Amino acid sequence: MIERHKTTDRMSQIVRHNDTIYLAGQVGKGDTVAAQTADCLDCVDALLKEAGSSREHILQAVIWLADMADFAEMNAVWDAWVPKGHAPARATGEAKLATPDFRVEVIVIAAVAN
Protein backbone atom coordinates (compact mmCIF):
# COMPACT_ATOMS: atom_id res chain seq x y z
CA MET A 1 0.00 0.00 0.00
CA ILE A 2 1.23 3.50 -0.83
CA GLU A 3 0.28 6.50 1.34
CA ARG A 4 1.04 10.09 0.34
CA HIS A 5 1.03 13.06 2.74
CA LYS A 6 1.35 16.81 2.22
CA THR A 7 0.60 16.27 -1.46
CA THR A 8 0.25 18.91 -4.17
CA ASP A 9 -0.16 18.51 -7.91
CA ARG A 10 3.63 18.44 -8.21
CA MET A 11 4.84 16.30 -5.32
CA SER A 12 4.31 14.75 -1.91
CA GLN A 13 6.48 15.66 1.06
CA ILE A 14 6.05 12.15 2.47
CA VAL A 15 5.45 8.87 0.64
CA ARG A 16 5.12 5.69 2.68
CA HIS A 17 5.26 2.27 1.07
CA ASN A 18 4.80 -0.53 3.60
CA ASP A 19 7.46 0.18 6.25
CA THR A 20 9.62 2.53 4.14
CA ILE A 21 9.28 6.32 4.18
CA TYR A 22 10.52 8.55 1.37
CA LEU A 23 10.82 12.29 1.97
CA ALA A 24 10.95 14.98 -0.68
CA GLY A 25 14.14 17.02 -0.76
CA GLN A 26 14.21 19.48 2.12
CA VAL A 27 15.77 22.92 1.95
CA GLY A 28 16.18 25.42 4.75
CA LYS A 29 16.21 29.11 5.45
CA GLY A 30 19.20 31.08 6.63
CA ASP A 31 22.16 33.11 5.46
CA THR A 32 24.77 30.38 5.93
CA VAL A 33 25.09 26.75 4.92
CA ALA A 34 25.10 25.83 8.60
CA ALA A 35 21.82 27.69 9.21
CA GLN A 36 20.19 26.20 6.11
CA THR A 37 21.37 22.71 7.05
CA ALA A 38 20.01 23.00 10.59
CA ASP A 39 16.68 24.31 9.29
CA CYS A 40 16.23 21.58 6.68
CA LEU A 41 17.17 18.90 9.25
CA ASP A 42 14.47 20.34 11.53
CA CYS A 43 12.06 19.82 8.62
CA VAL A 44 13.30 16.24 8.20
CA ASP A 45 12.69 15.60 11.93
CA ALA A 46 9.13 16.95 11.71
CA LEU A 47 8.26 14.95 8.58
CA LEU A 48 9.75 11.75 9.99
CA LYS A 49 7.75 12.18 13.19
CA GLU A 50 4.56 12.73 11.20
CA ALA A 51 5.29 9.56 9.19
CA GLY A 52 5.98 7.43 12.28
CA SER A 53 9.77 7.43 12.19
CA SER A 54 12.79 9.31 13.51
CA ARG A 55 16.39 10.12 12.66
CA GLU A 56 17.47 6.87 14.33
CA HIS A 57 15.63 5.03 11.52
CA ILE A 58 17.11 6.83 8.49
CA LEU A 59 18.35 4.31 5.95
CA GLN A 60 19.83 6.66 3.36
CA ALA A 61 20.46 10.37 2.90
CA VAL A 62 21.43 12.21 -0.26
CA ILE A 63 22.75 15.72 0.24
CA TRP A 64 23.15 18.26 -2.54
CA LEU A 65 25.33 21.31 -2.03
CA ALA A 66 25.34 24.29 -4.36
CA ASP A 67 29.11 24.45 -3.74
CA MET A 68 31.28 21.60 -2.45
CA ALA A 69 33.42 24.23 -0.72
CA ASP A 70 30.62 24.20 1.90
CA PHE A 71 31.11 20.46 2.63
CA ALA A 72 32.84 20.92 6.02
CA GLU A 73 30.33 23.53 7.23
CA MET A 74 27.39 21.28 6.33
CA ASN A 75 29.09 18.23 7.88
CA ALA A 76 29.59 20.02 11.21
CA VAL A 77 25.82 20.42 11.53
CA TRP A 78 25.06 16.95 10.11
CA ASP A 79 27.53 15.20 12.43
CA ALA A 80 25.98 16.85 15.51
CA TRP A 81 22.47 15.91 14.32
CA VAL A 82 22.96 12.21 13.47
CA PRO A 83 22.57 10.02 16.57
CA LYS A 84 25.70 8.06 17.50
CA GLY A 85 25.53 4.56 16.08
CA HIS A 86 22.73 5.44 13.62
CA ALA A 87 24.60 7.01 10.68
CA PRO A 88 22.73 6.17 7.45
CA ALA A 89 24.19 5.33 4.07
CA ARG A 90 24.93 8.75 2.57
CA ALA A 91 26.04 10.49 -0.59
CA THR A 92 26.88 14.15 -1.07
CA GLY A 93 27.29 15.95 -4.36
CA GLU A 94 27.30 19.36 -5.93
CA ALA A 95 24.29 20.50 -7.93
CA LYS A 96 22.61 23.64 -9.15
CA LEU A 97 19.64 23.88 -6.77
CA ALA A 98 16.16 25.26 -7.50
CA THR A 99 17.03 28.86 -6.61
CA PRO A 100 20.35 30.65 -6.01
CA ASP A 101 19.30 31.19 -2.36
CA PHE A 102 19.32 27.44 -1.67
CA ARG A 103 22.75 26.17 -0.67
CA VAL A 104 21.87 22.70 0.65
CA GLU A 105 19.12 20.12 0.06
CA VAL A 106 18.67 16.86 1.98
CA ILE A 107 16.73 13.83 0.70
CA VAL A 108 15.95 11.01 3.14
CA ILE A 109 14.67 7.44 3.04
CA ALA A 110 13.78 5.92 6.42
CA ALA A 111 12.19 2.88 8.00
CA VAL A 112 9.04 3.12 10.08
CA ALA A 113 9.85 2.99 13.79
CA ASN A 114 8.45 -0.22 15.25
N, C-alpha and C positions, 0 to 999 in steps of 0.2 A: 504494500500500500504506500502511496506517495501522498504526503501532506505538504501544503505550501502555506507559508505565513508571511504577513506584511507584503502582499502581492500587489503589483501594479500591472499595467499592460506590458511593461518592458521586462520586469524581473521580480523575483521573490527574494526577500532578505534571508529567509530560512526555508530550506527544503529538507524534509525528513523522509527517508526511505528505510523502512524497517527500523533498525537500531543505529542508523548512520545519519548524521546531520551535516548538511552542506550550507555554509554561509556565503552570501554574496560578498564581494570585496568591500572591505571597510576602510574608509578614509577618515581623517580627523581634522580638527581645527587647531590652529596655533601658528605662531610665527617661526617656530623651529621644528626640525625633524623630531626632536625629543618630544616636544609638546604634541605634535600630530600623532606620533606613535602612541603616546600615552592615551590620547583621546580615542583613537581607533581601537585600541585594546580594551578600553572601557566599553565601547560599543560591542565588541566581541563578547565580553563578559555578559552583558545584558542579553544579547541574542541567545547565547548558549544557555543561560538560565531559563529564558522563555521556552526554549526547545527541550528542556529537561537534561541539560548537560552542564559541564563546567570546564575550566581550563585544564584540570587534571585528566580530562578525557579527550583532549585534542589528539587526533591521529596524525594530521599533516597540516602544515602551514606553508603558504607561498607568499613571499613578501616582495613587492615591487618597490623599488626606489627610483625617483626621478634622476638621482645622481649617486652612483656607487661611492662617491667621496663621503657620503653620509652614513656609510655602513656601520662604522664604530659608534656613532651617536645613536642610531636606531638600536643597535645591539645592546647598548647600556640599559636602555629602557626594557627591551625584550627580556634580557637576562634576569632582571629584577622581577619581572612579571611571571615568568614561567616557574611553576612550582618545582622544587628540587625533586629529581627522580621521575619527572613527568615530561621531559622535553620531547616534543613530537618530531617526526620526520619533517625536514624543512628545506626549502630552497629559497634563495634570494637572487633577484636579478634587477637589472636596470631597464626601465621602460618609460616611454613618454606617457604620462598619466592623463586623465580626462581633462584637467585644466592645469594651467601653469602654477596655480596655488597649491595643488596637491603635490606633496613630496614623498609620501609613503602610502601604500595600500596593502592590506593584509587579508588573505583569503584562507579560510579555515574549514577543515573537515574534522568532525568529532564523532565519538560514539555517545550514545545515550547513556547517562549514568544509571546504573542498576542498583 
